[in-house]
């Protein structure tokens, strides 16, 4: 079970981005189903019921993968970037003006 915990942690660390929670949930459900079936293949009869399996997961503290990305750092980095490049955006965003880097790219 420690291996399963480590795999979930690694998967969530890599794929745990904002907006990817549905895929993380599907991954967790499918891997739990596979693990449940694998544990029940150990004998000719069913060795583990679903409530027993859930109790086993709680005992070994196996948590479902979850979103690991934080928005605070992203917002802070964006603010820092905007302060470092004060002319990156036109003063009036309502006028439909393009950012300075976009104007340079278009040759204006």
C-alpha positions as CSV (number, residue, x, y, z in Angstrom):
1,X,0.0,0.0,0.0
2,X,3.0,2.3,0.5
3,X,3.7,1.9,-3.2
4,X,0.1,2.9,-4.1
5,X,0.4,6.0,-1.9
6,X,3.7,7.0,-3.5
7,X,2.2,6.5,-7.0
8,X,-0.8,8.6,-6.2
9,X,1.4,11.3,-4.8
10,X,3.7,11.3,-7.8
11,X,0.8,11.3,-10.3
12,X,-1.0,14.2,-8.4
13,X,2.3,16.1,-8.2
14,X,2.8,15.9,-12.0
15,X,-0.8,16.0,-13.3
16,X,-2.5,17.8,-10.4
17,X,-3.1,21.1,-12.3
18,X,-6.0,23.3,-11.9
19,X,-8.7,22.2,-14.3
20,X,-7.5,18.6,-14.3
21,X,-9.5,17.4,-11.3
22,X,-11.9,15.3,-13.4
23,X,-9.0,13.3,-14.9
24,X,-7.4,12.9,-11.5
25,X,-10.7,11.6,-10.1
26,X,-11.0,9.1,-13.0
27,X,-7.4,8.0,-12.5
28,X,-8.0,7.4,-8.8
29,X,-11.3,5.5,-9.4
30,X,-9.8,3.3,-12.1
31,X,-6.6,2.5,-10.2
32,X,-8.7,1.6,-7.1
33,X,-10.8,-0.7,-9.2
34,X,-7.8,-2.4,-10.6
35,X,-6.2,-2.8,-7.1
36,X,-9.5,-4.2,-5.8
37,X,-9.6,-6.8,-8.6
38,X,-6.0,-7.6,-8.2
39,X,-6.4,-8.2,-4.4
40,X,-9.4,-10.5,-5.1
41,X,-7.4,-12.7,-7.6
42,X,-5.2,-14.0,-4.8
43,X,-7.5,-17.0,-4.3
44,X,-10.4,-18.9,-5.9
45,X,-12.9,-17.1,-3.8
46,X,-13.4,-13.5,-3.0
47,X,-10.9,-12.5,-0.4
48,X,-12.0,-8.8,0.1
49,X,-15.3,-7.0,-0.1
50,X,-15.5,-3.3,-1.1
51,X,-16.1,-2.1,2.4
52,X,-13.2,-4.1,3.6
53,X,-11.1,-2.7,0.8
54,X,-12.0,0.9,1.7
55,X,-11.2,0.2,5.4
56,X,-7.8,-1.1,4.2
57,X,-7.2,2.0,2.2
58,X,-8.1,4.2,5.2
59,X,-5.8,2.1,7.5
60,X,-2.8,2.7,5.2
61,X,-3.8,6.3,4.6
62,X,-4.1,6.0,0.8
63,X,-5.8,9.2,-0.4
64,X,-7.3,10.0,-3.8
65,X,-5.1,12.1,-6.0
66,X,-6.0,15.8,-5.8
67,X,-5.1,19.1,-7.4
68,X,-1.7,20.2,-6.0
69,X,-1.2,23.5,-7.9
70,X,-1.8,26.7,-5.9
71,X,-3.2,29.8,-7.6
72,X,-1.5,32.2,-5.1
73,X,1.9,31.7,-6.6
74,X,0.7,32.1,-10.1
75,X,-1.1,35.4,-9.3
76,X,2.0,36.7,-7.4
77,X,4.3,35.8,-10.3
78,X,1.9,37.6,-12.7
79,X,1.9,40.7,-10.6
80,X,5.7,40.6,-10.3
81,X,6.0,40.3,-14.1
82,X,3.6,43.2,-14.7
83,X,5.6,45.4,-12.3
84,X,8.8,44.5,-14.1
85,X,7.4,45.4,-17.5
86,X,5.3,48.5,-16.9
87,X,4.9,49.2,-20.6
88,X,3.8,45.7,-21.6
89,X,0.2,46.7,-21.7
90,X,-1.4,49.8,-23.0
91,X,-2.6,52.3,-20.4
92,X,-6.3,52.0,-21.4
93,X,-7.4,48.4,-21.8
94,X,-10.8,49.6,-22.9
95,X,-9.5,51.2,-26.1
96,X,-8.6,47.8,-27.6
97,X,-4.9,48.7,-27.7
98,X,-2.4,45.9,-28.2
99,X,0.4,45.2,-25.7
100,X,3.7,46.7,-26.7
101,X,5.3,43.3,-27.5
102,X,2.4,42.5,-29.8
103,X,2.7,45.8,-31.6
104,X,6.5,45.1,-32.2
105,X,5.6,41.7,-33.5
106,X,3.3,43.2,-36.0
107,X,5.8,45.8,-37.1
108,X,3.9,48.8,-35.7
